[in-house]
Amino acid sequence: MVAQSGEVTTLWRPAGPEELELVRRSGWRRWPPRLPEQPIFYPVLNEGYAVRIARDWNVPYSGSGYVTRFRVDSGFVARYPVRQAGGRDILELWVPAGELEEFNDHIVGLIEVVHEFHQVGSGP
């Protein structure tokens, strides 16, 4: 299920507007530190699952939801076991908050927005 090409693994991450703004401020290269109540950073392994979270959870919660795509060094990301969080296509990597800086150091290229969802009347 993890999309691999050469030496990079493609991952997706649903994000709300606040998190996305912090990613933008990083030059689209880093995920922001987790808040104290967020002990895990969890990128997901398929685009469809990320779309469902962004559309069905982020939009009602914050008015907008975004799906990002990014690539990580495959050798590094292999240290994180795939977690099944529900159905067979609900797959995540669980990165402890204390390891997020090192995880960010292994992102290859830029984090990109591939889908946007907005409440009616709240889009840009």
C-alpha positions in Angstrom: 0.0 0.0 0.0 2.9 2.4 0.6 3.7 4.0 -2.8 7.4 3.5 -3.3 9.5 4.7 -6.2 13.2 4.2 -6.1 14.4 5.4 -2.7 11.4 7.5 -1.6 8.0 6.6 -0.2 5.0 8.8 -1.0 2.8 9.7 2.0 -0.3 11.8 2.4 -1.4 14.0 5.3 -4.8 15.6 5.9 -4.4 19.0 7.4 -6.5 21.9 8.7 -5.8 25.5 7.8 -3.7 26.3 10.9 -1.3 23.3 10.3 -1.2 24.1 6.6 -0.2 27.7 7.3 2.7 26.5 9.5 3.8 24.1 6.7 3.7 27.1 4.3 5.8 29.2 6.6 8.5 26.4 6.6 8.8 26.8 2.8 6.7 23.7 2.3 9.5 21.5 3.8 8.6 20.7 7.4 5.7 19.6 9.5 5.2 21.7 12.7 5.9 20.4 16.1 3.0 18.6 17.7 1.0 20.2 20.5 1.2 18.7 24.0 -2.1 16.8 23.4 -0.7 15.4 20.1 1.9 12.7 21.0 1.8 11.2 17.5 2.3 12.6 14.0 0.4 10.3 11.6 0.9 10.5 7.8 -1.4 8.1 6.0 -0.6 5.6 3.3 -3.2 6.3 0.7 -4.8 9.4 -0.8 -8.4 8.2 -0.5 -8.1 7.9 3.3 -6.5 11.3 3.5 -9.3 12.8 1.4 -12.0 11.3 3.7 -10.3 12.8 6.8 -9.8 16.3 5.2 -13.3 16.4 3.8 -15.3 14.7 6.5 -13.4 15.8 9.6 -11.3 18.9 9.0 -14.0 20.8 7.1 -16.7 20.5 9.8 -14.1 21.2 12.5 -12.3 24.2 11.0 -14.1 25.2 7.8 -11.4 23.9 5.4 -9.5 20.6 4.9 -6.4 20.0 2.8 -4.7 16.8 1.5 -1.0 17.1 1.2 1.4 14.7 -0.5 5.1 14.4 0.3 8.0 12.0 -0.1 10.3 10.6 2.6 13.5 8.6 2.3 12.3 5.0 2.2 15.1 3.6 4.3 14.3 6.0 7.1 10.5 5.7 7.0 10.8 1.9 7.1 11.5 2.2 10.9 7.8 3.0 11.5 5.4 0.0 11.3 2.2 0.4 9.3 -0.8 0.7 11.6 -4.2 -0.3 10.6 -6.6 2.2 12.2 -9.8 0.7 11.0 -10.7 -0.9 7.6 -8.1 -2.5 5.4 -7.3 0.8 3.6 -7.2 2.9 6.8 -3.4 2.7 7.2 -1.1 5.1 9.0 2.4 5.5 10.2 2.7 6.6 13.8 5.7 8.9 14.3 6.3 9.9 17.9 6.2 13.6 18.4 9.8 13.6 19.7 11.0 12.1 16.4 9.2 14.6 14.1 12.2 16.8 13.6 14.3 13.9 12.4 11.4 12.7 10.3 11.2 16.2 8.7 15.0 16.0 7.9 14.2 13.0 5.7 11.5 14.6 3.6 12.6 14.7 0.0 11.4 17.7 -2.0 8.4 19.8 -1.0 5.1 19.1 0.7 2.4 19.8 -1.8 -1.4 20.4 -1.5 -3.2 18.0 -3.8 -6.8 18.6 -2.7 -8.8 21.3 -0.9 -12.2 21.2 0.7 -14.2 24.1 2.1 -17.5 24.7 3.7 -19.9 26.4 1.3 -19.1 30.1 1.4 -15.8 29.8 3.3 -13.4 29.0 0.4 -10.7 31.4 -0.9 
